[in-house]
């Protein structure tokens, strides 16, 4: 399912985290800019490591997940 959705999340976050983000309606890293980390962490399948990797990817593009 997740494989069929066009997204630009880092592969390193893993399938469960990617699936959780897609299921929640996120398909672009830029959509997470400004979204609190605690909200992303609350998604079933997203753990602290995935949040850290997403924060790093956002920071590399001048965005942030507070």
Secondary structure, DSSP 8 states (H G I E B T S, - for coil): -GGGS-----GGG-HHHHHHHHHTT--SGGGGTT--HHHHHTSTT--HHHHHHHHHHHHHTT----
